[in-house]
Amino acid sequence: MKTPAYPKYEFGYKVEDPHTGDIKSQHEHRDGDVVKGYYALHQPDGSVRHVDYHGDKHSGFHADVKHSTHHIVPHHGHHGHHY
């Protein structure tokens, strides 16, 4: 019988498309039974959802979700050009 391969990997990606507002990133790494990572995505209302997660066979899967709104400043076309 073959021993299954020891699972170990790391990956990440980032998408930033200002035209569609699709802005997100993720990073994950696994070492055996333990998986750790995070992802962040910008919501349509301008807030950012940031999720840190980890899992292993002893404690299961856990995710810590945070929302923040202080990273994005909307610009409303008032630049002081009055003629």
Residue frames relative to the residue before (quaternion, step in Angstrom):
aa qw qx qy qz dx dy dz
M 1.0000 0.0000 0.0000 0.0000 0.00 0.00 0.00
K 0.3992 -0.7197 0.5189 0.2312 3.52 -1.00 0.83
T 0.4082 -0.6739 0.5517 0.2738 3.57 -1.03 0.73
P 0.4623 -0.6766 0.4783 0.3159 3.62 -0.83 0.87
A 0.5785 -0.6003 0.4234 0.3547 3.55 -1.09 0.69
Y 0.4815 -0.6421 0.5129 0.3046 3.53 -1.09 0.73
P 0.3247 -0.7848 0.4864 0.2052 3.60 -0.50 1.12
K 0.2107 0.7541 -0.5970 0.1748 3.54 -0.65 1.12
Y 0.2463 0.7600 -0.5693 0.1943 3.57 -0.69 1.07
E 0.1130 -0.7529 0.6406 0.0998 3.51 -1.36 0.17
F 0.1128 0.7927 -0.5962 0.0590 3.57 -0.97 0.77
G 0.0037 0.7811 -0.6244 -0.0115 3.51 -1.28 0.32
Y 0.0235 0.7848 -0.6190 -0.0206 3.54 -1.22 0.40
K 0.1324 -0.7697 0.6197 0.0769 3.51 -1.30 0.36
V 0.0841 -0.7732 0.6280 0.0281 3.56 -0.98 0.91
E 0.0788 0.7734 -0.6272 0.0477 3.58 -0.90 0.90
D 0.1122 0.7809 -0.6018 0.1240 3.55 -0.34 1.27
P 0.2482 -0.8135 0.5041 0.1499 3.61 -0.10 1.23
H 0.6046 0.5764 -0.3705 0.4061 3.60 1.12 -0.47
T 0.7694 0.3096 -0.1824 0.5282 3.58 0.95 -0.81
G 0.4410 -0.6909 0.4618 0.3390 3.58 1.24 -0.30
D 0.4482 0.6759 -0.4597 0.3619 3.57 1.26 0.35
I 0.1776 0.7756 -0.5751 0.1901 3.55 -0.13 1.31
K 0.2641 0.7616 -0.5481 0.2232 3.57 -0.51 1.16
S 0.0512 -0.7805 0.6216 0.0428 3.53 -1.25 0.39
Q 0.0423 -0.7860 0.6166 0.0162 3.53 -1.20 0.53
H 0.0059 0.7634 -0.6457 -0.0169 3.51 -1.21 0.59
E 0.0526 0.8010 -0.5927 0.0660 3.57 -0.92 0.85
H 0.0399 0.7712 -0.6343 -0.0364 3.53 -1.19 0.53
R 0.1756 -0.7771 0.6011 0.0622 3.49 -1.16 0.71
D 0.0105 -0.7659 0.6428 -0.0079 3.51 -1.06 0.83
G 0.8091 -0.1033 0.0221 0.5781 3.58 -0.09 1.26
D 0.8227 -0.1838 0.1571 0.5145 3.56 -0.72 -1.09
V 0.6518 0.5374 -0.3093 0.4367 3.58 1.24 -0.26
V 0.0530 -0.7777 0.6264 0.0015 3.56 -0.83 1.05
K 0.0205 0.7819 -0.6224 0.0295 3.57 -0.92 0.92
G 0.2427 0.7796 -0.5586 0.1457 3.54 -1.07 0.64
Y 0.1939 -0.7454 0.6141 0.1722 3.50 -1.35 -0.17
Y 0.0063 -0.7585 0.6420 0.1115 3.48 -1.32 0.16
A 0.1569 -0.7631 0.6222 0.0766 3.51 -1.25 0.57
L 0.0608 0.7936 -0.6051 0.0205 3.54 -1.03 0.73
H 0.4217 -0.6994 0.5278 0.2332 3.52 -1.11 0.81
Q 0.3319 -0.7547 0.5399 0.1697 3.54 -0.77 1.10
P 0.6533 -0.5281 0.3629 0.4033 3.62 -1.19 0.42
D 0.6816 0.4855 -0.3081 0.4525 3.63 1.07 -0.57
G 0.6359 -0.5687 0.3249 0.4081 3.59 1.23 0.16
S 0.5746 0.5649 -0.4027 0.4343 3.60 1.21 -0.09
V 0.3446 -0.7160 0.5674 0.2158 3.54 -1.30 0.28
R 0.1945 -0.7532 0.6158 0.1253 3.54 -0.93 0.91
H 0.0561 -0.7983 0.5994 -0.0197 3.57 -0.73 1.11
V 0.0497 -0.8134 0.5793 -0.0213 3.56 -0.66 1.11
D 0.1245 -0.7401 0.6573 0.0694 3.54 -0.88 1.04
Y 0.0311 0.8220 -0.5677 0.0322 3.59 -0.77 0.90
H 0.0276 0.7704 -0.6369 -0.0103 3.52 -1.28 0.42
G 0.0121 -0.8017 0.5975 -0.0058 3.53 -1.16 0.52
D 0.0905 0.7570 -0.6470 0.0147 3.52 -1.25 0.52
K 0.6656 -0.5510 0.3178 0.3902 3.56 -1.19 0.39
H 0.6289 0.5431 -0.3466 0.4351 3.61 1.19 -0.35
S 0.8229 0.2392 -0.1080 0.5040 3.59 0.80 -0.97
G 0.5117 -0.6483 0.4361 0.3573 3.60 1.21 -0.09
F 0.6555 -0.5174 0.4014 0.3762 3.52 -1.33 -0.35
H 0.0237 -0.7953 0.6056 -0.0132 3.57 -0.91 0.95
A 0.0531 -0.7844 0.6174 0.0254 3.55 -1.04 0.80
D 0.1809 -0.7611 0.6176 0.0815 3.53 -1.02 0.92
V 0.1098 -0.8304 0.5462 0.0114 3.58 -0.33 1.27
K 0.0209 -0.7788 0.6269 -0.0005 3.56 -0.91 0.95
H 0.1703 -0.7466 0.6302 0.1283 3.54 -1.18 0.61
S 0.0096 -0.7922 0.6101 0.0047 3.54 -0.95 0.81
T 0.1947 -0.7900 0.5728 0.0999 3.53 -1.12 0.66
H 0.5928 0.6284 -0.3606 0.3518 3.61 1.20 -0.21
H 0.5528 0.6292 -0.4039 0.3680 3.62 1.20 -0.01
I 0.7632 0.3584 -0.1760 0.5080 3.58 1.10 -0.61
V 0.1101 -0.7734 0.6221 0.0527 3.56 -0.89 0.97
P 0.3129 -0.7583 0.5343 0.2040 3.60 -0.53 1.10
H 0.2616 -0.7489 0.5889 0.1544 3.56 -1.06 0.75
H 0.1089 -0.8285 0.5492 0.0096 3.55 -0.73 1.10
G 0.6691 -0.6095 0.3153 0.2854 3.59 0.57 1.10
H 0.5547 0.5609 -0.4450 0.4239 3.67 1.08 0.38
H 0.0749 0.8346 -0.5371 0.0971 3.56 -0.09 1.29
G 0.5972 -0.6286 0.3572 0.3474 3.60 1.13 0.42
H 0.4829 0.6394 -0.4680 0.3728 3.60 1.09 0.52
H 0.1504 0.7868 -0.5794 0.1501 3.59 -0.01 1.29
Y 0.1085 -0.8151 0.5683 0.0291 3.59 -0.72 1.08
